[in-house]
């Protein structure tokens, strides 16, 4: 009986996606520090900044007026969410051609199951060749750069992407424990500050610390997540990409007013408008 192929999961993530979209739509912004502003007028706080802007200390959450002080020659772009969604769809269409199983995780990131590709597809090209071809096609046809990470689970792939940015990083099969050993637990998506503090209280600050702990201790403190974390830290956690179709349980409709509206009756009119739009969706 032949052994089942080792899971190979690819995580693809847009680099500073909103800012990259603005540059893709306006070539004059290329090579300049660019940040996208949120709020009613698009000049509240920074919701995305490209790498050139980040060199000046501008990051998500920075006030736009502070960003301008830090980088006077930089460019503030107002958000264009419909365009971001359009560019996202184009990006995922490219990804679909490289895998039979694609799981979108957000507007700018997704997981691709590349298990058995080495046996049936790659042959001469390596994993790096295949993934970099995907990255190059997205940047060439869609206009936004992406980074990617390849590992044996979605957790590992996402961590590999973080280590790679900007670029590509592969965790070879059987080398995940070595890759994780000295990495801080704060890098794990879903860990959160509360879990991080609880793990620190047990003496665990890195994945290597977790791997040396008794699994029963983590299971007792964190339940099934603690058991999964222990297996992951030891390079023994596998997690296939599974696409599930779930029934929609909620719908919503919202509008941000251009200015604060103190009049109660005017507020009721806006509420009626949203209720009518919501009713239309139900129909």
C-alpha positions in Angstrom: 0.0 0.0 0.0 1.5 3.3 -1.1 1.8 6.0 1.5 -0.5 9.0 1.4 1.3 12.1 0.0 2.4 14.6 2.6 0.2 17.7 2.8 1.6 20.7 1.0 -0.4 23.9 1.7 0.3 27.2 0.1 -0.7 30.5 1.6 -0.8 33.5 -0.7 -1.2 37.0 0.7 -1.3 40.4 -1.0 1.5 42.8 0.0 0.0 45.9 1.6 -3.1 45.1 -0.5 -5.1 48.3 -0.4 -2.1 50.5 -1.1 -1.0 48.1 -3.8 -4.4 48.4 -5.4 -4.1 52.2 -5.5 -0.8 51.9 -7.2 -2.1 49.4 -9.7 -4.9 51.8 -10.6 -2.6 54.9 -10.8 0.8 54.2 -12.2 2.0 57.7 -11.2 2.1 56.4 -7.6 4.7 53.8 -8.3 7.9 54.3 -6.4 6.3 56.7 -3.9 5.3 56.3 -0.3 1.5 55.6 -0.4 -1.0 55.1 2.4 -4.8 54.7 2.3 -6.9 56.6 4.8 -10.1 55.5 6.5 -13.0 57.4 8.0 -15.8 59.3 6.5 -13.6 61.4 4.3 -10.7 59.0 3.8 -8.4 61.1 5.9 -9.0 59.6 9.4 -6.5 56.8 10.2 -4.2 54.8 8.0 -5.8 51.5 7.0 -2.9 50.4 4.7 0.6 51.7 3.9 3.1 50.4 1.3 6.6 49.4 2.2 8.1 52.8 1.2 5.7 54.5 3.6 6.4 52.1 6.4 10.1 53.1 6.3 8.9 56.5 7.6 7.1 54.9 10.5 3.7 54.9 9.0 1.6 51.9 9.8 -2.0 50.8 10.2 -3.7 53.0 12.8 -1.5 56.0 12.3 -3.5 59.2 12.1 -3.3 60.6 8.5 -2.2 64.0 9.7 0.7 62.3 11.6 1.5 60.3 8.5 1.8 63.5 6.5 4.1 64.9 9.2 6.3 61.8 9.1 6.5 61.7 5.3 5.6 65.1 3.7 6.3 63.9 0.2 4.1 60.8 0.6 0.6 60.3 -1.0 -2.7 59.9 0.9 -5.2 57.9 -1.2 -8.8 57.7 -0.3 -10.2 54.1 -0.3 -12.0 52.6 -3.3 -13.5 49.5 -1.9 -15.4 48.4 -5.0 -12.1 48.5 -6.9 -10.4 46.5 -4.2 -13.0 43.8 -4.5 -12.7 43.7 -8.3 -8.9 43.4 -8.1 -9.3 40.7 -5.4 -11.6 38.6 -7.7 -9.1 38.9 -10.5 -6.3 37.7 -8.1 -8.3 34.7 -7.0 -9.1 33.8 -10.6 -5.4 33.4 -11.3 -4.9 31.3 -8.1 -7.7 28.9 -9.3 -5.6 27.9 -12.3 -2.9 26.6 -10.0 -4.8 24.3 -7.7 -7.9 22.1 -7.6 -8.7 23.4 -4.1 -8.7 27.0 -3.2 -10.0 28.5 0.1 -10.2 32.3 0.3 -9.4 33.5 3.8 -10.0 37.3 3.2 -10.1 39.8 0.5 -6.3 39.5 -0.2 -5.3 36.0 1.0 -6.1 32.4 0.4 -4.9 28.8 0.9 -4.1 26.5 -2.0 -3.8 22.7 -1.6 -0.7 21.7 -3.6 -0.6 18.1 -2.2 0.7 15.6 -4.7 1.8 18.4 -7.1 5.4 17.2 -7.0 4.3 13.8 -8.2 1.9 14.8 -10.9 2.5 18.4 -11.9 5.9 19.8 -10.8 8.2 17.0 -12.0 11.0 19.2 -13.3 10.0 22.6 -11.9 10.5 22.9 -8.2 7.9 24.1 -5.7 9.7 27.5 -5.7 9.5 27.6 -9.5 5.8 26.8 -9.5 4.9 29.3 -6.7 7.0 32.1 -8.1 5.4 31.6 -11.5 2.0 32.1 -9.7 3.3 35.2 -7.9 4.7 36.7 -11.2 1.4 36.1 -13.1 -0.6 37.8 -10.4 1.7 40.8 -10.4 1.8 41.0 -14.2 -1.9 40.5 -14.9 -3.5 42.0 -11.8 -0.9 44.5 -10.9 -0.5 43.7 -7.2 2.5 41.9 -5.6 1.9 38.9 -3.3 4.0 36.9 -0.9 3.6 33.2 -0.3 4.5 30.4 2.2 4.4 26.6 1.7 4.1 24.2 4.6 2.4 21.1 5.8 -0.7 22.9 7.3 -2.5 26.2 7.0 -0.9 27.4 10.2 2.6 26.6 8.9 1.9 28.1 5.5 0.7 31.4 7.0 3.8 31.6 9.3 6.0 30.9 6.3 4.4 33.8 4.4 5.1 36.1 7.4 8.7 35.0 7.4 9.0 35.5 3.6 7.4 39.0 3.2 8.1 40.2 0.6 8.8 36.9 -1.3 8.4 33.2 -0.9 9.4 30.8 1.8 9.0 27.0 1.9 9.2 24.8 5.0 10.5 21.5 3.7 8.6 18.4 4.8 10.0 17.1 8.1 11.6 20.5 8.9 8.7 22.3 10.5 9.8 21.7 14.1 13.2 23.2 13.3 11.7 26.1 11.5 9.3 26.9 14.4 11.7 26.3 17.3 12.8 29.9 18.0 9.8 31.7 16.6 7.6 33.6 19.1 4.1 32.3 19.7 2.7 35.8 19.0 3.3 35.0 15.3 0.6 32.4 15.3 -2.7 33.6 13.8 -5.5 33.1 16.4 -3.2 33.0 19.4 -4.3 36.4 20.7 -2.9 38.4 23.6 -4.9 36.5 26.2 -3.7 33.0 25.1 -0.2 34.5 24.7 -0.2 35.7 28.3 -1.6 32.4 29.6 1.2 30.5 27.7 3.8 32.8 29.1 2.6 32.1 32.6 3.3 28.4 31.9 6.8 29.4 30.7 6.1 29.1 27.0 7.2 32.0 24.8 8.3 30.2 21.6 7.1 27.1 19.7 10.2 25.3 21.0 9.0 25.9 24.6 5.6 24.4 23.7 7.2 21.4 22.1 9.0 20.5 25.3 5.9 20.8 27.5 3.6 17.9 28.5 0.7 17.7 26.0 -1.7 17.0 28.9 -0.9 20.3 30.5 -1.8 22.2 27.3 -4.9 20.1 26.7 -6.1 20.8 30.2 -5.5 24.6 30.0 -6.6 25.3 26.4 -8.7 22.3 25.4 -8.4 21.0 21.8 -6.6 24.1 20.7 -3.8 23.3 23.2 -3.5 19.8 21.8 -3.3 21.2 18.3 -0.7 23.7 19.3 1.5 21.1 20.9 1.3 18.9 17.8 2.0 21.9 15.6 5.1 22.9 17.6 6.4 19.4 17.2 5.9 19.4 13.5 3.2 16.7 13.7 0.1 18.8 13.0 -1.6 18.3 9.6 -4.5 20.2 8.3 -6.0 19.8 4.9 -7.7 22.6 3.0 -11.4 22.0 3.2 -13.9 24.1 1.4 -17.3 24.1 3.0 -20.5 25.6 1.8 -22.5 27.1 4.6 -25.9 28.6 4.6 -26.0 32.4 5.1 -27.3 33.2 8.5 -27.1 37.0 8.6 -27.4 39.9 6.2 -26.7 43.5 6.9 -26.8 47.0 5.3 -25.0 50.1 6.5 -24.1 53.6 5.4 -21.5 56.0 6.9 -22.9 59.5 6.8 -20.5 62.2 5.4 -21.0 64.3 8.6 -22.4 63.7 12.1 -26.2 64.0 12.0 -27.7 65.4 15.3 -31.3 65.5 14.1 -33.3 62.5 15.4 -35.9 62.6 12.6 -33.2 62.8 9.9 -31.7 59.7 11.5 -35.0 57.9 11.3 -35.1 58.6 7.6 -31.7 57.1 7.1 -32.8 54.1 9.2 -35.9 53.6 7.0 -33.7 53.8 3.9 -31.4 51.0 5.2 -34.4 48.9 6.2 -35.8 49.2 2.7 -32.5 48.1 1.2 -32.3 45.2 3.7 -35.8 44.1 2.7 -34.8 44.1 -0.9 -31.9 41.7 -0.1 -34.4 39.4 1.7 -36.5 39.2 -1.4 
